[in-house]
Amino acid sequence: MQHTYFKRFSFLAALLLIGSYSQAQSLVSGFMVGKGHGSVSFTGTAEKYRNVYLVPEKVKDVPIFNEIRVSSVSVYANYGISNKVEAVVSLPYIRSEGKATDKVLQDLGYTNVRQGLQDLSVLFKFKTATVEVGSSVLDLLGVVGASTPASNYQSNTGLEYIIAIGNRATKLNTLGIAHLKTPSGVFLTGQAGYSVRTGLVPNAFIADAKVGYAGLKLYAEGWASFQQSASSGTDILLTGFDGNFTATRVNYTRIGASVFKPIAQGFGVVLGGSQYISGRNLGKSTGVSLGVSYNY
């Protein structure tokens, strides 16, 4: 009964993972959708920040642009190739807008807005083992995937690229996932892996932790995401930094929560929020997300 329950609900969980700018949260969950099942989701996200995590301390006001607002619309789809193999595709359109004064823009020849399709991500998730732990079930999974720029957006050397929508790197990611499901609907998920990036973008260790409840009429989760970049990266405005923001060492801890509610046969809505609570070479942004999903 427990296995049927989670299989029935699991395809709802995927859309809760798409509300983060530049994929600060993982695109995969510990649930499997099952053969022939899947979902298509559209989510809008709004974020803003004025404070920036630099080294050695957080500073107020973004250089040149003062404050940055980021809005995005993402499409996400997953499909169960079999009961143990699942494919995931995601593509966001991002608008990044600064608040530099007209005089600054005219004097420097900068723009306050950059926008476009960011990176196309394709991943495959595999269930490798299932273990009974008392009355609960522990699933062990693996993930391999890649992302690459989907448009000709720019991210070059210079302060004008503080508002770039991405780093133009192709990324190859691998993850291991442990997912514990209890009879009450409470679940715990931990995942960790490594991301290899092209160009000057430092490789990074990535991890996520989640705790939540999966019921037939409600899904809710709290999560934390982590990234630790390789020490080969530079720090903004310190020795070795040449104005190329893609080469910076970006570390962060981000926390958030999401709630999903079914509203009709196959359709549901999701609401989420998130906040960076520590970091290195990135903005201290707060974000909210609202989305709709169709599950089949």
Backbone torsions as a table, in degrees:
resi	resn	phi	psi	omega
1	MET	NA	-42.3	-179.4
2	GLN	-61.8	-42.3	-178.4
3	HIS	-64.4	-41.9	179.0
4	THR	-63.0	-40.8	-179.0
5	TYR	-60.1	-48.9	-176.9
6	PHE	-72.3	-33.8	176.9
7	LYS	-64.8	-38.5	-179.8
8	ARG	-65.0	-37.4	-175.0
9	PHE	-90.8	-23.0	-163.6
10	SER	-59.7	-31.2	-177.0
11	PHE	-70.3	-10.1	176.2
12	LEU	-78.0	-22.1	-170.7
13	ALA	-73.8	-27.3	-169.6
14	ALA	-62.1	-38.7	-176.0
15	LEU	-66.9	-14.6	-179.1
16	LEU	-76.2	1.1	-172.5
17	LEU	-110.3	14.6	-169.7
18	ILE	-119.3	10.5	-173.8
19	GLY	-94.5	27.9	-174.1
20	SER	-123.4	129.0	178.2
21	TYR	-60.2	134.3	180.0
22	SER	55.8	26.8	174.9
23	GLN	56.9	48.3	175.0
24	ALA	-67.9	-16.3	173.6
25	GLN	-116.1	149.5	-177.0
26	SER	-61.5	148.7	177.2
27	LEU	-88.7	-0.4	-177.9
28	VAL	-124.4	148.1	176.9
29	SER	-111.6	-179.9	176.8
30	GLY	-85.9	-9.0	179.2
31	PHE	-83.9	146.8	172.9
32	MET	-107.1	140.2	-175.3
33	VAL	-80.0	-24.6	-177.5
34	GLY	92.7	151.8	-175.8
35	LYS	-57.9	130.0	176.5
36	GLY	80.7	-4.3	178.5
37	HIS	-102.0	162.6	178.7
38	GLY	179.4	-169.0	179.5
39	SER	-154.4	156.0	171.5
40	VAL	-128.7	128.1	-173.8
41	SER	-131.3	146.4	173.4
42	PHE	-126.2	126.9	-176.4
43	THR	-134.1	136.0	173.2
44	GLY	-106.1	138.1	-178.4
45	THR	-131.3	139.2	175.7
46	ALA	-126.3	130.0	178.9
47	GLU	-134.7	156.3	172.2
48	LYS	-152.2	154.8	174.5
49	TYR	-155.7	148.5	174.4
50	ARG	-120.2	-33.9	177.8
51	ASN	-86.6	147.8	-176.8
52	VAL	-129.0	133.9	174.8
53	TYR	-81.9	102.1	174.3
54	LEU	-110.3	179.4	177.4
55	VAL	-109.4	126.6	12.3
56	PRO	-96.7	1.3	-175.2
57	GLU	-148.0	165.2	176.9
58	LYS	-72.6	139.3	179.5
59	VAL	-120.8	153.8	179.5
60	LYS	-95.2	138.3	178.8
61	ASP	77.4	121.8	177.7
62	VAL	-67.6	130.6	177.5
63	PRO	-53.6	138.1	178.4
64	ILE	71.3	-51.9	-168.4
65	PHE	-97.9	-6.6	175.9
66	ASN	65.4	-61.2	178.2
67	GLU	-139.1	146.8	179.0
68	ILE	-124.9	132.0	174.6
69	ARG	-115.4	133.5	-179.0
70	VAL	-123.3	125.7	174.5
71	SER	-123.0	146.1	-177.9
72	SER	-148.2	153.1	171.2
73	VAL	-125.8	124.3	-176.2
74	SER	-118.6	141.2	169.2
75	VAL	-109.6	136.7	-175.8
76	TYR	-137.4	136.8	176.9
77	ALA	-141.8	141.9	171.8
78	ASN	-135.4	155.9	-176.5
79	TYR	-150.4	135.9	178.1
80	GLY	-85.1	104.7	177.0
81	ILE	-67.4	-37.8	172.2
82	SER	-149.7	-177.8	178.3
83	ASN	-68.3	-14.1	-177.5
84	LYS	-120.0	0.6	-179.7
85	VAL	-134.0	131.2	-177.3
86	GLU	-135.1	140.0	176.8
87	ALA	-107.3	144.0	-179.0
88	VAL	-133.3	135.0	176.7
89	VAL	-131.6	138.8	179.3
90	SER	-144.7	143.1	177.7
91	LEU	-148.6	117.4	177.5
92	PRO	-102.7	146.4	167.7
93	TYR	-106.3	126.0	-170.3
94	ILE	-124.3	138.3	172.7
95	ARG	-121.1	122.0	179.8
96	SER	-115.8	124.7	-172.6
97	GLU	-131.3	125.6	176.1
98	GLY	-95.0	176.0	178.8
99	LYS	-124.2	41.3	174.7
100	ALA	-67.0	148.5	179.8
101	THR	-71.5	158.9	178.3
102	ASP	-59.0	-37.9	180.0
103	LYS	-63.4	-43.9	178.4
104	VAL	-62.1	-44.0	179.8
105	LEU	-62.0	-42.8	-179.5
106	GLN	-68.3	-43.2	-177.8
107	ASP	-66.4	-37.3	-174.9
108	LEU	-99.4	-13.1	-177.8
109	GLY	73.6	28.2	-178.8
110	TYR	-93.9	172.5	173.5
111	THR	-124.5	152.2	179.5
112	ASN	-88.1	-7.2	-173.2
113	VAL	-133.5	133.4	167.8
114	ARG	-132.1	138.0	-176.6
115	GLN	-155.4	160.1	177.1
116	GLY	153.3	176.4	172.0
117	LEU	-63.9	136.6	-179.2
118	GLN	-93.4	-108.6	-174.0
119	ASP	-116.2	133.6	173.5
120	LEU	-83.2	126.7	179.8
121	SER	-114.8	135.5	175.8
122	VAL	-131.8	126.3	-178.5
123	LEU	-134.5	155.4	173.4
124	PHE	-127.2	130.7	-178.8
125	LYS	-113.5	136.4	-176.8
126	PHE	-126.9	131.8	171.8
127	LYS	-87.3	120.8	-175.4
128	THR	-101.2	-25.3	-179.1
129	ALA	-162.9	151.5	173.8
130	THR	-131.2	128.7	-175.9
131	VAL	-127.2	132.0	173.6
132	GLU	-77.3	126.6	177.5
133	VAL	-120.9	89.7	-172.1
134	GLY	63.5	-125.1	177.9
135	SER	-91.5	1.2	-179.4
136	SER	-101.5	172.2	-179.0
137	VAL	-127.8	129.8	176.8
138	LEU	-110.0	118.6	175.8
139	ASP	-103.2	136.8	174.6
140	LEU	-112.7	128.5	-173.9
141	LEU	-133.3	159.5	173.7
142	GLY	-127.9	151.6	-179.0
143	VAL	-134.5	135.2	169.2
144	VAL	-128.5	142.2	-178.1
145	GLY	-167.4	173.5	179.6
146	ALA	-148.0	154.3	171.7
147	SER	-137.0	149.0	-179.0
148	THR	-150.5	150.8	-178.8
149	PRO	-55.5	134.6	-178.5
150	ALA	-100.6	-0.6	178.1
151	SER	-149.4	-179.6	-178.3
152	ASN	-94.6	36.3	177.8
153	TYR	-62.2	151.7	-173.9
154	GLN	-104.8	144.7	174.0
155	SER	-150.9	79.7	-173.5
156	ASN	-109.7	-171.3	179.5
157	THR	-76.6	133.7	177.5
158	GLY	135.8	151.0	-177.8
159	LEU	-65.3	-21.0	178.6
160	GLU	-64.6	-18.4	-178.0
161	TYR	-92.0	12.4	168.7
162	ILE	-58.0	-32.3	-178.4
163	ILE	-98.2	18.7	176.1
164	ALA	-59.0	148.6	-177.3
165	ILE	-86.7	-3.5	179.4
166	GLY	-175.7	-179.2	-177.9
167	ASN	-107.2	5.6	176.6
168	ARG	58.1	28.7	176.7
169	ALA	-99.1	146.2	165.7
170	THR	-88.0	132.8	-174.8
171	LYS	-121.0	135.7	173.7
172	LEU	-113.1	121.3	-172.7
173	ASN	-120.4	142.2	170.5
174	THR	-130.8	142.1	-177.8
175	LEU	-141.0	148.5	166.4
176	GLY	-114.2	140.3	-175.4
177	ILE	-129.4	135.4	169.4
178	ALA	-118.0	127.0	-171.9
179	HIS	-133.4	113.2	-177.9
180	LEU	-104.1	123.8	179.9
181	LYS	-114.4	129.9	179.9
182	THR	-104.8	159.4	179.8
183	PRO	-61.3	-25.3	-178.4
184	SER	-76.2	-12.1	-175.7
185	GLY	102.0	-12.2	176.3
186	VAL	-71.7	139.7	178.9
187	PHE	-137.5	156.0	175.7
188	LEU	-129.0	135.2	-179.7
189	THR	-135.2	134.2	172.4
190	GLY	-130.7	137.1	177.5
191	GLN	-142.4	147.3	-179.8
192	ALA	-152.6	150.5	-179.5
193	GLY	-173.4	-162.0	-174.9
194	TYR	-136.6	142.8	-179.3
195	SER	-120.9	119.3	177.7
196	VAL	-98.2	125.5	-174.8
197	ARG	-117.7	148.3	179.5
198	THR	-87.3	169.9	177.8
199	GLY	68.3	-144.6	-178.0
200	LEU	-88.3	-3.3	-176.6
201	VAL	-70.4	123.5	-178.3
202	PRO	-64.7	143.1	170.5
203	ASN	-63.7	164.3	-174.9
204	ALA	-152.4	146.1	166.4
205	PHE	-83.0	132.9	-178.5
206	ILE	-128.5	145.8	-178.6
207	ALA	-154.9	154.9	176.8
208	ASP	-141.1	149.2	172.0
209	ALA	-135.4	138.4	-178.2
210	LYS	-137.4	148.1	167.7
211	VAL	-136.9	137.7	-176.0
212	GLY	-165.2	-174.7	178.7
213	TYR	-130.9	130.3	179.2
214	ALA	-118.4	103.1	177.6
215	GLY	-117.9	169.0	-179.1
216	LEU	-68.3	-26.4	-177.7
217	LYS	-111.2	-2.4	-178.2
218	LEU	-160.7	140.6	171.5
219	TYR	-128.4	130.9	178.0
220	ALA	-142.1	143.4	178.7
221	GLU	-149.2	149.2	167.7
222	GLY	-114.4	145.0	-173.9
223	TRP	-145.4	160.7	172.8
224	ALA	-138.0	135.1	179.4
225	SER	-119.8	145.5	-176.0
226	PHE	-133.8	145.7	169.9
227	GLN	-141.5	135.1	176.2
228	GLN	-128.7	108.2	-176.2
229	SER	-81.6	156.8	178.6
230	ALA	-62.0	149.4	-176.6
231	SER	-69.6	-6.5	177.7
232	SER	-69.9	-16.1	-180.0
233	GLY	-71.5	161.5	179.8
234	THR	-99.2	170.8	175.2
235	ASP	-116.9	136.1	-176.0
236	ILE	-57.0	128.1	175.3
237	LEU	71.8	4.6	176.8
238	LEU	-103.7	175.9	-178.6
239	THR	-54.5	130.3	-179.9
240	GLY	99.6	-18.1	179.3
241	PHE	-80.9	124.5	-177.4
242	ASP	-112.3	15.5	-178.8
243	GLY	94.8	-1.8	178.7
244	ASN	-92.7	104.6	-175.8
245	PHE	-71.7	-21.5	179.6
246	THR	-67.5	-22.4	-177.0
247	ALA	-88.6	0.7	-175.7
248	THR	-76.6	155.1	179.8
249	ARG	-87.1	104.0	-175.4
250	VAL	-101.7	112.8	173.7
251	ASN	-116.6	151.4	176.2
252	TYR	-163.1	159.4	163.6
253	THR	-125.8	126.5	-178.5
254	ARG	-129.6	136.8	178.6
255	ILE	-120.1	154.3	179.7
256	GLY	-167.4	177.6	178.6
257	ALA	-148.2	150.4	179.2
258	SER	-140.2	147.7	176.1
259	VAL	-132.3	131.9	177.4
260	PHE	-116.3	138.3	179.1
261	LYS	-134.3	119.1	173.3
262	PRO	-64.7	140.3	179.7
263	ILE	-121.2	-20.5	179.3
264	ALA	-162.2	173.6	-177.8
265	GLN	-56.8	109.6	177.7
266	GLY	87.4	-15.2	-176.3
267	PHE	-109.9	150.6	176.8
268	GLY	-159.4	167.3	178.6
269	VAL	-123.3	153.2	-179.6
270	VAL	-133.0	142.2	176.4
271	LEU	-129.1	134.5	-178.4
272	GLY	-145.9	163.0	175.9
273	GLY	-147.2	155.5	-178.7
274	SER	-153.6	162.3	-178.1
275	GLN	-154.4	131.0	168.8
276	TYR	-74.6	132.0	-179.8
277	ILE	-113.0	-11.1	172.2
278	SER	-160.0	160.1	-178.8
279	GLY	-179.6	179.9	179.4
280	ARG	-147.7	120.1	178.0
281	ASN	62.8	41.4	174.2
282	LEU	-155.2	165.1	-178.2
283	GLY	-79.2	148.0	178.2
284	LYS	-85.6	76.5	-171.7
285	SER	-90.9	151.9	170.7
286	THR	-118.0	135.8	-176.2
287	GLY	-136.2	153.0	172.9
288	VAL	-130.0	149.3	-177.8
289	SER	-134.6	146.5	174.5
290	LEU	-139.9	131.3	-176.4
291	GLY	-146.7	169.1	176.7
292	VAL	-132.6	145.0	-176.8
293	SER	-136.4	145.3	168.9
294	TYR	-115.8	125.9	-177.4
295	ASN	-115.6	139.1	-178.2
296	TYR	-135.8	NA	NA
